[in-house]
Each structure stands twice: as C-alpha cells, then as structure tokens.
Amino acid sequence: MGARRKEFSRLLRRMRTDARLTEAELAKRVGISTSYIYYLEDQRDARSPSLSVVVKLTEGLNVTREHRLALLRAAGYNAGPISDQNTVLNPLVELVNNDALSFDDRQDLARATREFANHWKVLREKRARNVKKALILTAGWQPRLLSARSLERTLAHVADEVGRAGISQLVVVVAPETPENTFRELRGRLALTVSRVTQEQPVGLGNAILAARAPLEDGPFAVVLPDDVDPSRTALGRLVRQYERVRKPIVAVNPGEPMPRWPETRYYGIAFLGEPIDRNVPLYRLSSLTEKPDRIPAQSANARMIVGRYVLTPEIFDILQTLEPSHHTGKYELTDALAVLLRSQSILACELPKKLLPLAPVRFLIEKLIHSLQDRRKFEEILSLWGGRFLKRTTES
C-alpha cells in the first residue's frame, strides 16, 4: 500500500481522536456508516475515499484550514480552500434564482461568468508552463553612465545566472538612448536569445515590467535586477525550481537579520513571512509586503528584505496596467502590484541561503551625481562625500 494512503489513515485517526469523537459519532456527523470510518482508518487497505467524502470528513471534524488541506493532499487531491467554493457559488445561485432579475440580466450574468471562467482557465494554463524567459532591467542609471560595451559587461554576470537556471530567452529592458548593437556578446558567448524592450522613462520597476508585457505574457517569467549581485549565480535557479514545484509567484528574500540594523531598507521592499510551505525548504507564504519603509518595528522578526530575483505569473500585468504611482517614491513599484495580487492569491517568499550583494546605495550616489552635473558646488559636495566614505571603508578594510 502506498505511503500516501497510510498518511491519510493516520491523519484521519489523529484528527478524530483530537476532536474526541468515536467512529460512530463521526459517521453520524458525516452521514456515512461507522464501518466505512473503520475502513478509512485501516492502513492495510489501499483504496482512497472520494473527494466528496473527504470534504464531508473535514466539515464533520471541524478542523483548521491547514489540517483540511493536509487531509485532502493525503487522499491524493489537489487541495483547495473548500469553504471558499461555497462563498463563490452561493451568491451566483442566489442571483440566478432571483425572480427580480430580467432575462437580459441573467444573460449578462451568464456571459460575465463565462468570460471570467475562461480568463481564469487561460491564466491557469499559462502558470502550468515552465519558466523559459527572464527579464533584466537596464533602463535606469546604467545607460546614462556606461558605454554600450561596459553596460554589456555589467550584465554578463546575471546573464550567466539566467543560463544556469535553465532559461534560454532573455528580454532586456533598455533606455531609449541604448545603442542598437548592445548585447551582441550575450547572444554569442552565452548562447542566449536576447530581445530588447524600451522603457521610455525610468519611472519604476513596475513600469519597466509592464513595458515588456508582449514578449512575456504567455507564461511564467523570471525577473533579475543587476543591482543585486549573486556571487554563486545560483539564486535564480533556486527560485525557478521552487516555482515549477508549487506554481505560485515567488520573490527572493535575504536571510533573516535584525531589521533595524539594515540601512538598505530605504532602497528595497520588505516582505513579512507567514507560514512555511515545507519544513525542509525555506519557502514561506507572504502575509504582507511594503515598499521602501522608513522603519521596521523592532519586533518584526518575520520581516525580510526583498532582493532582485523574482518568478512572476502573467496576471501581474493586469495589475500593473492600472497601478498608481507610489505615494512614497512617485514611481510605479512592483512591490505595490504584488501587494494587490496578494489580496486574491498566494505569493511565496524563498529565503536565500546567503545575502545578495546590494549595489543600490552606490546606484543612489551615482544618480545624485548625474543630476548634479549642472551644479558644480553640489557635484563637489556629493563627490567628496562619496570619496570620503570610500576612503574610510578602504582604510578600515
């Protein structure tokens, strides 16, 4: 007999005894025979119950959502929030049976329901595909400071990480002034298919991803930010493997540290971790997200810094299409879009074994320098501040 059937029998017996119910009492609640309860708890029998029976058992036992999902999985079913199905279906039934609705109203309701169901089905089919494409963002400070050759060199490291993750198609978001002949080396040396998309104005990560909607909306895709460097080049591969196991959007987070000690939080989004998906894998449900907070409460032990590796699903584009600029940054932030998506579905966080190296503070200084080129006094002040910090760090090391 399979291990899954044994697990179902074990779980059912434990949940029944925890509820202080006899086999006969549970059978009466569920509306089945007592002998069938004995049969289900008998680990020597290899047959599994029907889905409807498992649902009735979870209702009769009055178990938590986590226990209900565990029992469904042990019975071999793709577990879902059963109570939510009734929440959705009951209002539809009430509407259809409402005598006050005209024939045209019912037709409109039927049409809207079909359209939504078809849309959901298409998204589900897209999420079921493997991750074949990755997006790299270079429309910010890089093209304003670097030559085409230097820009391509800065991307070689993350492009190699993309290849190691088993991804062969690379989409690069560029600024309008980026030369057309950029990325020749990436195509040749790394054997990547490279296409480019232009972001007209550097107004946020969310806007940059939306600009690449056309080549990416046919399935799940990875997002890689060159500002976060992974010396091992394994972070993206870790996310891709986890996505193909759970089929949920995933963000990468740095390993836990006391949040008040992180000055980088002003450059990054923050994820608050919920329950773990698997005790053997550092993969968690997200409870909430926030973009570039001014401070994090000291007691937030479950807070983690979001770093530049993501695996996203196509529904993010519909949210980005209607997203308003952040009140905090004035830009279209991906973290804000993910917070909206989190209201309707699970998003997961993969805690990396080691921190990615952040270039955001350096990028911030570079942008300040670029914007101050017309003001010699301000330029010299920023340059001296930057140089002083550099000399201090060099001396200390």
Backbone hydrogen bonds, N-H to C=O, Kabsch-Sander energy under -0.5 kcal/mol:
donor,donor_aa,acceptor,acceptor_aa,energy
6,K,2,G,-1.7
7,E,3,A,-2.2
8,F,4,R,-2.1
9,S,5,R,-2.2
10,R,6,K,-2.5
11,L,7,E,-2.6
12,L,8,F,-2.8
13,R,9,S,-2.2
14,R,10,R,-2.2
15,M,11,L,-2.9
16,R,12,L,-2.3
17,T,13,R,-2.4
18,D,14,R,-2.5
19,A,15,M,-1.7
20,R,17,T,-1.1
21,L,16,R,-2.1
26,L,22,T,-2.4
27,A,23,E,-2.3
28,K,24,A,-2.0
29,R,25,E,-1.9
30,V,26,L,-2.4
31,G,27,A,-2.3
32,I,27,A,-1.8
37,I,33,S,-1.2
38,Y,34,T,-2.1
39,Y,35,S,-2.2
40,L,36,Y,-2.5
41,E,37,I,-1.9
42,D,39,Y,-1.1
43,Q,41,E,-0.8
45,D,42,D,-1.5
54,V,50,S,-2.0
55,V,51,L,-2.5
56,K,52,S,-2.2
57,L,53,V,-2.3
58,T,54,V,-2.3
59,E,55,V,-2.0
60,G,56,K,-2.7
61,L,57,L,-2.4
62,N,58,T,-1.0
63,V,58,T,-1.3
68,R,64,T,-2.4
69,L,65,R,-2.4
70,A,66,E,-2.2
71,L,67,H,-2.3
72,L,68,R,-2.1
73,R,69,L,-2.6
74,A,70,A,-2.4
75,A,71,L,-1.4
76,G,73,R,-1.5
77,Y,72,L,-2.5
79,A,77,Y,-1.3
82,I,80,G,-1.6
84,D,81,P,-1.0
85,Q,81,P,-0.9
85,Q,82,I,-0.9
86,N,82,I,-1.1
87,T,83,S,-1.6
88,V,84,D,-1.7
89,L,85,Q,-2.9
90,N,86,N,-2.5
92,L,88,V,-0.9
93,V,89,L,-2.5
94,E,90,N,-2.5
95,L,91,P,-2.1
96,V,92,L,-2.6
97,N,93,V,-2.1
98,N,95,L,-1.3
99,D,97,N,-0.7
101,L,98,N,-1.5
106,R,102,S,-2.1
107,Q,103,F,-2.1
108,D,104,D,-2.5
109,L,105,D,-2.5
110,A,106,R,-2.5
111,R,107,Q,-2.5
112,A,108,D,-2.7
113,T,109,L,-2.4
114,R,110,A,-2.2
115,E,111,R,-2.4
116,F,112,A,-2.3
117,A,113,T,-2.6
118,N,114,R,-2.8
119,H,115,E,-2.4
120,W,116,F,-2.8
121,K,117,A,-2.3
122,V,118,N,-2.3
123,L,119,H,-2.3
124,R,120,W,-2.5
125,E,121,K,-2.2
126,K,122,V,-2.1
127,R,123,L,-2.7
128,A,124,R,-1.4
129,R,126,K,-1.5
132,K,130,N,-0.7
132,K,220,P,-0.7
133,K,220,P,-0.6
134,A,169,Q,-2.1
135,L,222,A,-2.5
136,I,171,V,-2.5
137,L,224,V,-1.1
138,T,173,V,-2.6
144,R,141,W,-0.6
145,L,141,W,-0.8
145,L,142,Q,-1.3
146,L,142,Q,-3.1
151,L,147,S,-3.0
152,E,148,A,-2.1
153,R,149,R,-1.8
154,T,150,S,-2.0
155,L,151,L,-1.0
156,A,152,E,-0.8
156,A,153,R,-0.7
157,H,153,R,-0.6
159,A,155,L,-2.7
160,D,156,A,-2.1
161,E,157,H,-1.5
162,V,158,V,-2.1
163,G,159,A,-2.1
164,R,160,D,-2.2
165,A,161,E,-1.2
166,G,163,G,-1.7
167,I,162,V,-1.7
168,S,132,K,-0.7
169,Q,132,K,-1.4
170,L,168,S,-0.6
170,L,193,T,-3.4
171,V,134,A,-3.1
172,V,195,S,-2.7
173,V,136,I,-2.9
173,V,171,V,-0.5
174,V,172,V,-0.6
174,V,197,V,-3.0
175,A,138,T,-0.6
178,T,175,A,-1.9
182,T,179,P,-1.3
184,R,181,N,-0.8
187,R,183,F,-1.5
188,G,184,R,-1.9
189,R,185,E,-2.2
190,L,185,E,-0.7
190,L,186,L,-0.7
192,L,186,L,-1.2
193,T,168,S,-2.9
194,V,192,L,-0.8
195,S,170,L,-2.5
195,S,193,T,-0.5
197,V,172,V,-2.6
199,Q,174,V,-2.8
200,E,198,T,-0.6
203,V,201,Q,-2.1
206,G,332,Y,-2.2
207,N,332,Y,-0.9
208,A,204,G,-1.8
209,I,205,L,-2.2
210,L,206,G,-2.1
211,A,207,N,-1.8
212,A,208,A,-0.7
212,A,209,I,-1.0
213,R,210,L,-1.7
216,L,212,A,-0.9
216,L,213,R,-1.0
217,E,213,R,-2.0
219,G,216,L,-1.2
221,F,312,L,-2.2
222,A,133,K,-2.5
223,V,310,Y,-2.3
224,V,135,L,-3.1
225,L,308,G,-2.4
228,D,225,L,-1.8
229,V,227,D,-0.6
229,V,357,L,-2.6
233,R,230,D,-1.1
238,R,234,T,-1.9
239,L,235,A,-1.8
240,V,236,L,-2.6
241,R,237,G,-2.2
242,Q,238,R,-1.8
243,Y,239,L,-2.7
244,E,240,V,-2.2
245,R,242,Q,-1.0
246,V,242,Q,-2.1
247,R,243,Y,-3.7
250,I,311,V,-2.5
251,V,348,L,-2.3
252,A,307,V,-0.5
252,A,309,R,-2.1
253,V,350,C,-2.3
254,N,305,M,-2.2
259,M,257,E,-0.5
261,R,258,P,-1.8
262,W,259,M,-2.4
265,T,262,W,-1.3
266,R,263,P,-1.2
267,Y,264,E,-2.5
268,Y,264,E,-0.5
268,Y,265,T,-0.8
270,I,290,T,-3.3
271,A,304,R,-2.9
272,F,288,S,-2.6
273,L,271,A,-0.6
273,L,302,N,-2.7
274,G,285,R,-3.8
277,I,283,L,-3.2
278,D,281,V,-0.6
278,D,283,L,-0.7
281,V,278,D,-1.3
283,L,278,D,-0.5
283,L,281,V,-2.8
284,Y,349,A,-2.5
285,R,275,E,-2.6
286,L,347,I,-2.8
287,S,272,F,-3.1
288,S,272,F,-1.1
290,T,270,I,-2.2
292,K,268,Y,-0.8
292,K,290,T,-0.5
300,S,297,P,-2.0
301,A,299,Q,-2.3
303,A,300,S,-1.5
304,R,271,A,-2.9
306,I,269,G,-2.6
307,V,252,A,-2.2
309,R,307,V,-2.7
310,Y,223,V,-2.0
311,V,250,I,-2.6
312,L,221,F,-3.0
316,I,313,T,-2.0
317,F,314,P,-1.8
319,I,315,E,-1.1
320,L,316,I,-2.4
321,Q,317,F,-2.0
322,T,318,D,-0.7
322,T,319,I,-0.9
323,L,319,I,-0.5
323,L,320,L,-0.7
326,S,331,K,-3.4
330,G,326,S,-2.3
332,Y,203,V,-2.9
333,E,331,K,-1.0
337,A,333,E,-1.4
338,L,334,L,-2.6
339,A,335,T,-2.0
340,V,336,D,-1.5
341,L,337,A,-2.3
342,L,338,L,-2.3
343,R,339,A,-0.5
343,R,340,V,-1.2
344,S,341,L,-1.7
345,Q,341,L,-1.4
348,L,249,P,-2.9
349,A,284,Y,-2.8
350,C,251,V,-2.7
351,E,282,P,-2.7
351,E,349,A,-0.7
352,L,253,V,-2.6
352,L,350,C,-0.6
357,L,229,V,-2.9
359,L,227,D,-2.7
363,R,359,L,-2.7
364,F,360,A,-2.6
365,L,361,P,-1.7
366,I,362,V,-2.4
367,E,363,R,-2.7
368,K,364,F,-2.0
369,L,365,L,-2.4
370,I,366,I,-2.6
371,H,367,E,-2.3
372,S,368,K,-1.1
373,L,370,I,-1.2
375,D,372,S,-1.7
376,R,374,Q,-0.6
379,F,375,D,-2.9
380,E,376,R,-2.6
381,E,377,R,-2.0
382,I,378,K,-2.4
383,L,379,F,-2.5
384,S,380,E,-2.5
385,L,381,E,-2.1
386,W,382,I,-2.7
387,G,383,L,-2.9
388,G,384,S,-2.6
389,R,385,L,-2.1
390,F,386,W,-2.3
391,L,387,G,-2.9
392,K,388,G,-2.4
393,R,389,R,-2.5
394,T,390,F,-2.5
395,T,391,L,-2.6
396,E,392,K,-2.6
397,S,393,R,-2.1
